[in-house]
Amino acid sequence: MTATTATTTAIAVPAATTKNLAAKNLTEQTGARTAEAAHVIGDARERIDILDDRIIGLIQERMAVSAVIQEARISSGGRRVNLAREMEVLGRFRDALGKPGTALAMTMLELCRGRI
């Protein structure tokens, strides 16, 4: 029996070239015109992703709390949805975020109404 050994040859790439390629890639990903702006955008996008994850988690938590409220309301003979309360929520979002806040609140309320 003979054993075959494989060898790999490493290609040396100068650190400056690697840095330039990384900067170019980041600039293309962000649409920025400079490496500095690309880094600012990249860092800000990471922060936005973290915030989005928190928002999604909060909405999921709100959905669970809404389910408890709906269950209590229905089991006591009430309706699944309290329109007066929904109008309060819509007003609060509109006051805080303007017209787009109303659309955001409507979407959130729809998510939180549950399924029949």
NUNU-468371 format. One record per residue: residue number from 1; residue in one letter; x, y, z of N, C-alpha, C in turn. Coordinates in nm, 2 decimals. Last residue first. Layout:
BEGIN
<num->NUM	residuo->a	npx->X	npy->Y	npz->Z	capx->X	capy->Y	capz->Z	cpx->X	cpy->Y	cpz->Z>
...
END
This chain:
BEGIN
<num->116	residuo->i	npx->-5.91	npy->3.32	npz->1.43	capx->-6.04	capy->3.27	capz->1.48	cpx->-6.05	cpy->3.12	cpz->1.44>
<num->115	residuo->r	npx->-5.61	npy->3.44	npz->1.57	capx->-5.68	capy->3.37	capz->1.46	cpx->-5.81	cpy->3.32	cpz->1.52>
<num->114	residuo->g	npx->-5.49	npy->3.77	npz->1.68	capx->-5.50	capy->3.62	capz->1.68	cpx->-5.58	cpy->3.57	cpz->1.56>
<num->113	residuo->r	npx->-5.44	npy->4.03	npz->1.70	capx->-5.58	capy->3.99	capz->1.71	cpx->-5.59	cpy->3.84	cpz->1.72>
<num->112	residuo->c	npx->-5.18	npy->4.10	npz->1.65	capx->-5.22	capy->4.07	capz->1.78	cpx->-5.36	cpy->4.02	cpz->1.80>
<num->111	residuo->l	npx->-5.17	npy->4.17	npz->1.38	capx->-5.09	capy->4.05	capz->1.43	cpx->-5.14	cpy->4.01	cpz->1.56>
<num->110	residuo->e	npx->-5.34	npy->4.39	npz->1.39	capx->-5.38	capy->4.27	capz->1.31	cpx->-5.30	cpy->4.15	cpz->1.35>
<num->109	residuo->l	npx->-5.18	npy->4.56	npz->1.54	capx->-5.31	capy->4.52	capz->1.59	cpx->-5.35	cpy->4.39	cpz->1.52>
<num->108	residuo->m	npx->-4.97	npy->4.60	npz->1.36	capx->-4.94	capy->4.54	capz->1.49	cpx->-5.07	cpy->4.48	cpz->1.55>
<num->107	residuo->t	npx->-5.10	npy->4.73	npz->1.15	capx->-5.04	capy->4.60	capz->1.13	cpx->-5.01	cpy->4.53	cpz->1.26>
<num->106	residuo->m	npx->-5.18	npy->4.96	npz->1.29	capx->-5.28	capy->4.87	capz->1.23	cpx->-5.22	cpy->4.73	cpz->1.20>
<num->105	residuo->a	npx->-4.94	npy->5.07	npz->1.35	capx->-5.02	capy->5.03	capz->1.46	cpx->-5.13	cpy->4.93	cpz->1.40>
<num->104	residuo->l	npx->-4.85	npy->5.14	npz->1.09	capx->-4.77	capy->5.05	capz->1.18	cpx->-4.86	cpy->4.99	cpz->1.28>
<num->103	residuo->a	npx->-5.05	npy->5.33	npz->1.03	capx->-5.03	capy->5.21	capz->0.95	cpx->-4.95	cpy->5.10	cpz->1.02>
<num->102	residuo->t	npx->-4.99	npy->5.52	npz->1.22	capx->-5.12	capy->5.46	capz->1.22	cpx->-5.11	cpy->5.33	cpz->1.14>
<num->101	residuo->g	npx->-4.74	npy->5.60	npz->1.15	capx->-4.76	capy->5.53	capz->1.28	cpx->-4.89	cpy->5.46	cpz->1.29>
<num->100	residuo->p	npx->-4.77	npy->5.75	npz->0.92	capx->-4.72	capy->5.62	capz->0.91	cpx->-4.73	cpy->5.53	cpz->1.04>
<num->99	residuo->k	npx->-4.87	npy->6.00	npz->1.05	capx->-4.95	capy->5.91	capz->0.97	cpx->-4.90	cpy->5.77	cpz->0.95>
<num->98	residuo->g	npx->-4.68	npy->6.01	npz->1.36	capx->-4.74	capy->6.07	capz->1.24	cpx->-4.83	cpy->5.96	cpz->1.17>
<num->97	residuo->l	npx->-4.58	npy->5.90	npz->1.59	capx->-4.51	capy->5.88	capz->1.47	cpx->-4.57	cpy->5.94	cpz->1.34>
<num->96	residuo->a	npx->-4.74	npy->5.98	npz->1.81	capx->-4.59	capy->5.96	capz->1.83	cpx->-4.52	cpy->5.96	cpz->1.70>
<num->95	residuo->d	npx->-5.00	npy->5.99	npz->1.71	capx->-4.94	capy->6.10	capz->1.78	cpx->-4.79	cpy->6.10	cpz->1.79>
<num->94	residuo->r	npx->-5.02	npy->5.73	npz->1.61	capx->-5.03	capy->5.84	capz->1.52	cpx->-4.97	cpy->5.96	cpz->1.58>
<num->93	residuo->f	npx->-5.00	npy->5.58	npz->1.85	capx->-4.90	capy->5.56	capz->1.75	cpx->-4.90	cpy->5.68	cpz->1.65>
<num->92	residuo->r	npx->-5.24	npy->5.67	npz->1.98	capx->-5.11	capy->5.69	capz->2.04	cpx->-4.99	cpy->5.68	cpz->1.94>
<num->91	residuo->g	npx->-5.44	npy->5.60	npz->1.80	capx->-5.41	capy->5.74	capz->1.83	cpx->-5.28	cpy->5.76	cpz->1.89>
<num->90	residuo->l	npx->-5.42	npy->5.32	npz->1.81	capx->-5.40	capy->5.39	capz->1.68	cpx->-5.37	cpy->5.54	cpz->1.71>
<num->89	residuo->v	npx->-5.50	npy->5.29	npz->2.08	capx->-5.36	capy->5.24	capz->2.04	cpx->-5.33	cpy->5.32	cpz->1.91>
<num->88	residuo->e	npx->-5.76	npy->5.38	npz->2.07	capx->-5.66	capy->5.44	capz->2.16	cpx->-5.52	cpy->5.41	cpz->2.11>
<num->87	residuo->m	npx->-5.87	npy->5.19	npz->1.89	capx->-5.87	capy->5.33	capz->1.85	cpx->-5.77	cpy->5.41	cpz->1.94>
<num->86	residuo->e	npx->-5.86	npy->4.96	npz->2.05	capx->-5.78	capy->4.97	capz->1.93	cpx->-5.77	cpy->5.12	cpz->1.88>
<num->85	residuo->r	npx->-6.05	npy->5.03	npz->2.24	capx->-5.91	capy->5.02	capz->2.28	cpx->-5.82	cpy->5.03	cpz->2.16>
<num->84	residuo->a	npx->-6.28	npy->5.02	npz->2.08	capx->-6.24	capy->5.15	capz->2.15	cpx->-6.10	cpy->5.14	cpz->2.19>
<num->83	residuo->l	npx->-6.29	npy->4.75	npz->2.00	capx->-6.26	capy->4.85	capz->1.90	cpx->-6.22	cpy->4.99	cpz->1.97>
<num->82	residuo->n	npx->-6.17	npy->4.47	npz->2.11	capx->-6.23	capy->4.59	capz->2.17	cpx->-6.19	cpy->4.71	cpz->2.09>
<num->81	residuo->v	npx->-6.24	npy->4.14	npz->2.01	capx->-6.17	capy->4.26	capz->1.98	cpx->-6.25	cpy->4.38	cpz->2.05>
<num->80	residuo->r	npx->-6.40	npy->3.93	npz->2.10	capx->-6.26	capy->3.91	capz->2.08	cpx->-6.18	cpy->4.04	cpz->2.07>
<num->79	residuo->r	npx->-6.65	npy->4.02	npz->2.34	capx->-6.60	capy->4.01	capz->2.20	cpx->-6.45	cpy->3.99	cpz->2.20>
<num->78	residuo->g	npx->-6.75	npy->3.83	npz->2.64	capx->-6.72	capy->3.95	capz->2.56	cpx->-6.68	cpy->3.92	cpz->2.42>
<num->77	residuo->g	npx->-6.77	npy->3.62	npz->2.80	capx->-6.89	capy->3.65	capz->2.72	cpx->-6.87	cpy->3.77	cpz->2.63>
<num->76	residuo->s	npx->-6.55	npy->3.55	npz->2.93	capx->-6.65	capy->3.62	capz->3.01	cpx->-6.77	cpy->3.66	cpz->2.93>
<num->75	residuo->s	npx->-6.40	npy->3.44	npz->2.72	capx->-6.45	capy->3.35	capz->2.82	cpx->-6.55	cpy->3.41	cpz->2.92>
<num->74	residuo->i	npx->-6.33	npy->3.68	npz->2.59	capx->-6.42	capy->3.58	capz->2.53	cpx->-6.48	cpy->3.49	cpz->2.63>
<num->73	residuo->r	npx->-6.15	npy->3.80	npz->2.78	capx->-6.27	capy->3.87	capz->2.73	cpx->-6.37	cpy->3.77	cpz->2.68>
<num->72	residuo->a	npx->-5.95	npy->3.60	npz->2.81	capx->-6.03	capy->3.64	capz->2.93	cpx->-6.16	cpy->3.71	cpz->2.88>
<num->71	residuo->e	npx->-5.86	npy->3.59	npz->2.55	capx->-5.91	capy->3.47	capz->2.61	cpx->-6.00	cpy->3.51	cpz->2.73>
<num->70	residuo->q	npx->-5.76	npy->3.85	npz->2.52	capx->-5.87	capy->3.80	capz->2.43	cpx->-5.94	cpy->3.68	cpz->2.50>
<num->69	residuo->i	npx->-5.55	npy->3.85	npz->2.70	capx->-5.66	capy->3.94	capz->2.72	cpx->-5.79	cpy->3.89	cpz->2.64>
<num->68	residuo->v	npx->-5.39	npy->3.65	npz->2.59	capx->-5.44	capy->3.64	capz->2.73	cpx->-5.56	cpy->3.73	cpz->2.75>
<num->67	residuo->a	npx->-5.33	npy->3.77	npz->2.35	capx->-5.40	capy->3.64	capz->2.35	cpx->-5.46	cpy->3.62	cpz->2.49>
<num->66	residuo->s	npx->-5.18	npy->3.99	npz->2.43	capx->-5.31	capy->4.01	capz->2.37	cpx->-5.39	cpy->3.88	cpz->2.37>
<num->65	residuo->v	npx->-4.95	npy->3.85	npz->2.51	capx->-5.03	capy->3.93	capz->2.61	cpx->-5.17	cpy->3.95	cpz->2.56>
<num->64	residuo->a	npx->-4.86	npy->3.76	npz->2.26	capx->-4.89	capy->3.67	capz->2.37	cpx->-4.98	cpy->3.73	cpz->2.48>
<num->63	residuo->m	npx->-4.82	npy->4.00	npz->2.13	capx->-4.91	capy->3.90	capz->2.08	cpx->-4.95	cpy->3.80	cpz->2.18>
<num->62	residuo->r	npx->-4.61	npy->4.11	npz->2.28	capx->-4.74	capy->4.17	capz->2.28	cpx->-4.85	cpy->4.08	cpz->2.23>
<num->61	residuo->e	npx->-4.41	npy->3.92	npz->2.21	capx->-4.45	capy->3.93	capz->2.35	cpx->-4.59	cpy->4.00	cpz->2.36>
<num->60	residuo->q	npx->-4.38	npy->3.99	npz->1.94	capx->-4.42	capy->3.86	capz->1.98	cpx->-4.47	cpy->3.85	cpz->2.12>
<num->59	residuo->i	npx->-4.30	npy->4.25	npz->1.97	capx->-4.42	capy->4.23	capz->1.91	cpx->-4.47	cpy->4.09	cpz->1.94>
<num->58	residuo->l	npx->-4.05	npy->4.20	npz->2.09	capx->-4.15	capy->4.28	capz->2.17	cpx->-4.29	cpy->4.26	cpz->2.11>
<num->57	residuo->g	npx->-3.91	npy->4.07	npz->1.89	capx->-3.94	capy->4.00	capz->2.01	cpx->-4.05	cpy->4.07	cpz->2.09>
<num->56	residuo->i	npx->-3.91	npy->4.28	npz->1.70	capx->-3.98	capy->4.15	capz->1.67	cpx->-4.01	cpy->4.08	cpz->1.80>
<num->55	residuo->i	npx->-3.74	npy->4.46	npz->1.83	capx->-3.88	capy->4.49	capz->1.80	cpx->-3.96	cpy->4.37	cpz->1.77>
<num->54	residuo->r	npx->-3.50	npy->4.31	npz->1.85	capx->-3.57	capy->4.35	capz->1.97	cpx->-3.72	cpy->4.38	cpz->1.94>
<num->53	residuo->d	npx->-3.44	npy->4.29	npz->1.58	capx->-3.46	capy->4.17	capz->1.65	cpx->-3.54	cpy->4.20	cpz->1.78>
<num->52	residuo->d	npx->-3.41	npy->4.56	npz->1.52	capx->-3.52	capy->4.49	capz->1.46	cpx->-3.55	cpy->4.36	cpz->1.53>
<num->51	residuo->l	npx->-3.18	npy->4.62	npz->1.67	capx->-3.30	capy->4.68	capz->1.71	cpx->-3.42	cpy->4.61	cpz->1.65>
<num->50	residuo->i	npx->-3.00	npy->4.46	npz->1.52	capx->-3.02	capy->4.43	capz->1.67	cpx->-3.15	cpy->4.49	cpz->1.71>
<num->49	residuo->d	npx->-3.01	npy->4.59	npz->1.28	capx->-3.05	capy->4.45	capz->1.29	cpx->-3.08	cpy->4.41	cpz->1.43>
<num->48	residuo->i	npx->-2.91	npy->4.84	npz->1.35	capx->-3.05	capy->4.83	capz->1.31	cpx->-3.10	cpy->4.69	cpz->1.32>
<num->47	residuo->r	npx->-2.64	npy->4.77	npz->1.40	capx->-2.73	capy->4.83	capz->1.51	cpx->-2.88	cpy->4.81	cpz->1.48>
<num->46	residuo->e	npx->-2.57	npy->4.71	npz->1.14	capx->-2.56	capy->4.60	capz->1.25	cpx->-2.65	cpy->4.65	cpz->1.37>
<num->45	residuo->r	npx->-2.60	npy->4.95	npz->1.02	capx->-2.69	capy->4.84	capz->0.98	cpx->-2.68	cpy->4.73	cpz->1.09>
<num->44	residuo->a	npx->-2.39	npy->5.10	npz->1.15	capx->-2.53	capy->5.14	capz->1.17	cpx->-2.63	cpy->5.03	cpz->1.13>
<num->43	residuo->d	npx->-2.17	npy->4.96	npz->1.04	capx->-2.19	capy->4.96	capz->1.18	cpx->-2.34	cpy->5.00	cpz->1.21>
<num->42	residuo->g	npx->-2.21	npy->5.02	npz->0.76	capx->-2.21	capy->4.89	capz->0.81	cpx->-2.23	cpy->4.87	cpz->0.96>
<num->41	residuo->i	npx->-2.19	npy->5.30	npz->0.77	capx->-2.32	capy->5.24	capz->0.73	cpx->-2.32	cpy->5.10	cpz->0.78>
<num->40	residuo->v	npx->-1.93	npy->5.33	npz->0.85	capx->-2.03	capy->5.39	capz->0.93	cpx->-2.16	cpy->5.32	cpz->0.90>
<num->39	residuo->h	npx->-1.80	npy->5.20	npz->0.63	capx->-1.79	capy->5.14	capz->0.77	cpx->-1.90	cpy->5.20	cpz->0.86>
<num->38	residuo->a	npx->-1.87	npy->5.36	npz->0.42	capx->-1.91	capy->5.22	capz->0.42	cpx->-1.91	cpy->5.16	cpz->0.56>
<num->37	residuo->a	npx->-1.74	npy->5.60	npz->0.49	capx->-1.88	capy->5.60	capz->0.49	cpx->-1.94	cpy->5.45	cpz->0.49>
<num->36	residuo->e	npx->-1.47	npy->5.50	npz->0.45	capx->-1.52	capy->5.55	capz->0.58	cpx->-1.67	cpy->5.55	cpz->0.59>
<num->35	residuo->a	npx->-1.47	npy->5.43	npz->0.18	capx->-1.45	capy->5.32	capz->0.28	cpx->-1.50	cpy->5.37	cpz->0.42>
<num->34	residuo->t	npx->-1.72	npy->5.60	npz->-0.02	capx->-1.59	capy->5.59	capz->0.05	cpx->-1.59	cpy->5.48	cpz->0.15>
<num->33	residuo->r	npx->-1.97	npy->5.57	npz->-0.11	capx->-1.86	capy->5.61	capz->-0.21	cpx->-1.72	cpy->5.61	cpz->-0.15>
<num->32	residuo->a	npx->-2.20	npy->5.31	npz->-0.05	capx->-2.12	capy->5.42	capz->-0.01	cpx->-2.01	cpy->5.45	cpz->-0.11>
<num->31	residuo->g	npx->-2.33	npy->5.08	npz->-0.08	capx->-2.36	capy->5.18	capz->-0.18	cpx->-2.29	cpy->5.31	cpz->-0.14>
<num->30	residuo->t	npx->-2.28	npy->4.85	npz->0.07	capx->-2.35	capy->4.97	capz->0.13	cpx->-2.40	cpy->5.08	cpz->0.04>
<num->29	residuo->q	npx->-2.15	npy->4.67	npz->-0.09	capx->-2.26	capy->4.63	capz->-0.01	cpx->-2.35	cpy->4.74	cpz->0.04>
<num->28	residuo->e	npx->-1.94	npy->4.83	npz->-0.19	capx->-2.04	capy->4.78	capz->-0.28	cpx->-2.16	cpy->4.74	cpz->-0.21>
<num->27	residuo->t	npx->-1.80	npy->4.87	npz->0.05	capx->-1.85	capy->4.98	capz->-0.02	cpx->-1.96	cpy->4.94	cpz->-0.12>
<num->26	residuo->l	npx->-1.72	npy->4.61	npz->0.11	capx->-1.81	capy->4.68	capz->0.20	cpx->-1.87	cpy->4.80	cpz->0.13>
<num->25	residuo->n	npx->-1.55	npy->4.56	npz->-0.11	capx->-1.67	capy->4.48	capz->-0.09	cpx->-1.77	cpy->4.55	cpz->0.00>
<num->24	residuo->k	npx->-1.35	npy->4.75	npz->-0.06	capx->-1.43	capy->4.76	capz->-0.18	cpx->-1.56	cpy->4.68	cpz->-0.17>
<num->23	residuo->a	npx->-1.25	npy->4.66	npz->0.19	capx->-1.31	capy->4.79	capz->0.18	cpx->-1.40	cpy->4.80	cpz->0.06>
<num->22	residuo->a	npx->-1.15	npy->4.41	npz->0.10	capx->-1.26	capy->4.41	capz->0.20	cpx->-1.33	cpy->4.55	cpz->0.20>
<num->21	residuo->l	npx->-0.95	npy->4.50	npz->-0.08	capx->-1.06	capy->4.42	capz->-0.12	cpx->-1.18	cpy->4.42	cpz->-0.03>
<num->20	residuo->n	npx->-0.79	npy->4.64	npz->0.10	capx->-0.85	capy->4.71	capz->-0.01	cpx->-0.97	cpy->4.63	cpz->-0.06>
<num->19	residuo->k	npx->-0.70	npy->4.43	npz->0.26	capx->-0.77	capy->4.54	capz->0.32	cpx->-0.85	cpy->4.62	cpz->0.21>
<num->18	residuo->t	npx->-0.56	npy->4.28	npz->0.07	capx->-0.67	capy->4.22	capz->0.14	cpx->-0.76	cpy->4.33	cpz->0.20>
<num->17	residuo->t	npx->-0.36	npy->4.47	npz->0.01	capx->-0.45	capy->4.42	capz->-0.10	cpx->-0.58	cpy->4.36	cpz->-0.03>
<num->16	residuo->a	npx->-0.23	npy->4.49	npz->0.25	capx->-0.29	capy->4.61	capz->0.19	cpx->-0.39	cpy->4.57	cpz->0.09>
<num->15	residuo->a	npx->-0.12	npy->4.23	npz->0.28	capx->-0.22	capy->4.28	capz->0.37	cpx->-0.30	cpy->4.40	cpz->0.32>
<num->14	residuo->p	npx->-0.07	npy->4.04	npz->-0.02	capx->-0.03	capy->4.15	capz->0.07	cpx->-0.15	cpy->4.20	cpz->0.16>
<num->13	residuo->v	npx->-0.10	npy->3.70	npz->-0.01	capx->-0.17	capy->3.82	capz->-0.06	cpx->-0.13	cpy->3.93	cpz->0.04>
<num->12	residuo->a	npx->0.04	npy->3.41	npz->-0.11	capx->0.06	capy->3.52	capz->-0.02	cpx->-0.01	cpy->3.64	cpz->-0.09>
<num->11	residuo->i	npx->-0.11	npy->3.11	npz->-0.12	capx->-0.07	capy->3.22	capz->-0.21	cpx->-0.07	cpy->3.34	cpz->-0.11>
<num->10	residuo->a	npx->0.00	npy->2.79	npz->-0.03	capx->-0.07	capy->2.91	capz->0.01	cpx->-0.02	cpy->3.02	cpz->-0.08>
<num->9	residuo->t	npx->-0.07	npy->2.48	npz->-0.15	capx->0.02	capy->2.59	capz->-0.16	cpx->-0.05	cpy->2.72	cpz->-0.13>
<num->8	residuo->t	npx->-0.10	npy->2.17	npz->0.00	capx->-0.16	capy->2.29	capz->-0.05	cpx->-0.05	cpy->2.40	cpz->-0.05>
<num->7	residuo->t	npx->-0.07	npy->1.83	npz->-0.08	capx->-0.01	capy->1.95	capz->-0.02	cpx->-0.08	cpy->2.07	cpz->-0.08>
<num->6	residuo->a	npx->-0.15	npy->1.50	npz->0.01	capx->-0.18	capy->1.62	capz->-0.06	cpx->-0.12	cpy->1.74	cpz->0.00>
<num->5	residuo->t	npx->-0.01	npy->1.18	npz->-0.03	capx->-0.03	capy->1.30	capz->0.06	cpx->-0.06	cpy->1.42	cpz->-0.03>
<num->4	residuo->t	npx->-0.09	npy->0.85	npz->-0.03	capx->-0.07	capy->0.97	capz->-0.11	cpx->-0.10	cpy->1.09	cpz->-0.02>
<num->3	residuo->a	npx->0.07	npy->0.55	npz->0.04	capx->-0.01	capy->0.66	capz->0.09	cpx->0.02	cpy->0.78	cpz->0.00>
<num->2	residuo->t	npx->0.04	npy->0.22	npz->-0.08	capx->0.12	capy->0.35	capz->-0.08	cpx->0.02	cpy->0.46	cpz->-0.04>
<num->1	residuo->m	npx->0.08	npy->-0.12	npz->0.00	capx->0.00	capy->0.00	capz->0.00	cpx->0.09	cpy->0.12	cpz->0.00>
END
